Amino acid sequence: MWGSSGRDVRSVCLAGIVVVLRLVEGSWSQEEPEVEVEQGLLRGKYMKSEELKRSFAAFLGVPYAEPPVGPSRFKEANPAGPWLGVLNATNFGPSCLQYSHFTQNTKFEVYGSEDCLYLNVYTPNLPRGKSESGLLDVIFYIHGGAFMFLAGHPFGPEYLLDRQIVLVTFNYRLGPLGFLSTEDSIVPGNNGLKDQLLALKWVKRNIKKFGGNPNRISLAGTSAGGASVHYHVLSPRTKGLFTHGIIMSGAVLNPWPVTENALEKARRLSGELGCPTENTAEMVDCLRTRPADHIVGKSKLFIPWVYNPFTPFGPVVETPNPSAFIQKEPLDIILSKEASDVPLLFSYTADEGLYPGGEIIKNEKLLEELDSRWTELLPHLLDYNFTIPQTRQKEVADKIKSFYLGNNEAKRVRGKIIQMVGDRLFAVGIRESAKLHAELYQSPSYAYVFDFKGPERGFMDTHIHDGVSHGDDLAYLFKKDFPWGPIGSDKESKRVSHFMIDMWMNFITDSMDTTTWPDLKQSLPGFGYLEVKSGSASNLFKVETSDIEDFWRGLGFQENVKERLHSEL
């Protein structure tokens, strides 16, 4: 049944179909926006954009799927059914159940709901009889959070809705509830990605009712959301549903978006909850009887040091099956030119490694522990525990230390720790992905590096290393509902926000100025990117060649290969 706390919800059963009416509290004025979608009538509310104070309509907590609970847990979700009457779309749906360290004090907690598959639509352009020529481009934003935490609703629309754009945000299943895989037909995996696909199909079918153009949908995402966008570019199931992809701070050639040892993790999870561990059908049947928060709470077993590796449950390469989202290695799909040939915009921040490295470099005990247990901890921190044989792990750890730290202790070269983490977990894979798409596909690919040190940086604590962290760029695109608040009120921060939003708008409308920012094809084999250090036209286009990618490639990780290592957990 659809519903969330604080909402008056009634269920009605008609001809075997459960339909839900979210009763309207109080009286409604004639000014409140209404839209009729395929399931029924929605009633939303009006909001104001940040600077222009322009009114736009918001429809919140719209169900796009049936709740994936009970027998539907660990299965691909089904489209949401119809409701009776008017659905009150003025409150967000609940976040998906998650085990999160994403708090100011880095405490872990389990919160959210299994009934969480809701989306939000923001539009300045309700049709009211307008012709199709007035339909607006659509941004379908996929939130990040390591495939483990966060939700769609904290990414506020107020900045983007100063422009003529329709924005969609949404939730998808996370952690073991969204990405458990038994590596067979019982639970093939990738249910979280399939939730995203279901939401995208809903948008494709319904967005015209909100004044959006179903033939001009651009995918955008950051971190796990960026990797998700990249997966949609690769998946045959998403072909034709979108026109552009914005891939920020995460790509499929990073180490963490492809999960190794999925079956072993499922078995350990099952055993910890008192369920069978050998027969996968019995295992999953038993897990469906366990409390959802108990399942999610066991995520901590797979995050052995600080909160690393930060994606113990994420996308997998599925065994062949009719509903597979992806069943070939991502690199193979790119190289064989099977990916969607659409314009792509790649990016990362100058100091990506502050997540998760910021928690380490500000803590003397953690730095000492990293030094004393370097060979043991580095595979967790840099996510290669299952892609280098145990017999080579000391050799690889020593090579990485020599390349980045030399003979220094970690506490004496904190900036090098941040660079090492950022290169391995983010920058190298994003650069390689961008260059391959530029080389092999006809559509243009662009890249930028965000390096603006605004006054309100705060995704990670940067008081020791003054850098631009993973996620700091989001503050200039969304009015975020996060503890560290919105961007600064200074003029330069606002100019950077304008610049970033202009960049998005120019990209999704095919209006890039290629005289000042050429596509990546022009700089190959180098990496050509725009360095975003300010909100003005003084941002420079640069071309870099680097031995860093060669260094990491030369370590021999068994990643993006068919046969992976399997280790006991």
Secondary structure, DSSP 8 states (H G I E B T S, - for coil): ----TT--EEEEEETTEEEEEE---S---TTS-EEEETTEEEE-EEEE-SSS--EEEEEEEEE-B----GGGTTS---B----SSEEE-SS----B-EEE--STT---EEE-BS---EEEEEES---TT--GGG-EEEEEEE--STTTS--STTEESTTGGGSS-EEEEE----HHHHH---SSSS--S-HHHHHHHHHHHHHHHHGGGGTEEEEEEEEEEETHHHHHHHHHHH-GGGTTS-SEEEEES--TTSSTTS--SHHHHHHHHHHHTT--SS-HHHHHHHHTTS-HHHHHHGGGGG--BTTBSS-SS------S-TT-S--S-HHHHHHTT-S----EEEEEETBTTHHHHHHHHT-HHHHHHHHHTHHHHHHHHTT-TTTS-GGGHHHHHHHHHHHHTTT--GGG-HHHHHHHHHIIIIIHHHHHHHHHHHHH-SS-EEEEEE----TT--SS--SSS---BTTGGGGGTSEE-STT-S--SSHHHHHHHHHHHHHHHHHHTT---TTTS--GGGGTTSEEEEEE-SSSTT-EEEEE--SHHHHHHTT----SSSS------
